[in-house]
Amino acid sequence: MPQDINDKKQWQVYLLRCADNSLYCGVTNDLSARVKVHNSGQGAKYTRSRRPVSCVAQSPFMEKNKAFQLEYYIKKLPADKKITHVQMGYVSQGHRM
């Protein structure tokens, strides 16, 4: 029986740099497609008026639930710490997802 897509470690947290220099954090299992959706104006409401966007950081691949936990954590961080934490896949100092 094939493994459910949600159980596989193929999810990522990503950070986009918007045209106004702000950061947007999201979760996806297809980063290139998701960035295209954001740039087409069909993505998150936040990015629609802040196009174009570009990906400035992405996490290692992880399980879906871990990716959403990391996204929640990242959204609470100050902007200067977000990129590093996404790239390292950390939810708190020393605790890798």
Secondary structure, 3 states (H helix, E strand, C coil): CCCCHHHCCCEEEEEEECCCCCEEEEEECCHHHHHHHHHHCCCCHHHHCCCCCEEEEECCCECHHHHHHHHHHHHCCCHHHHHHHHHHCEEECCEEC
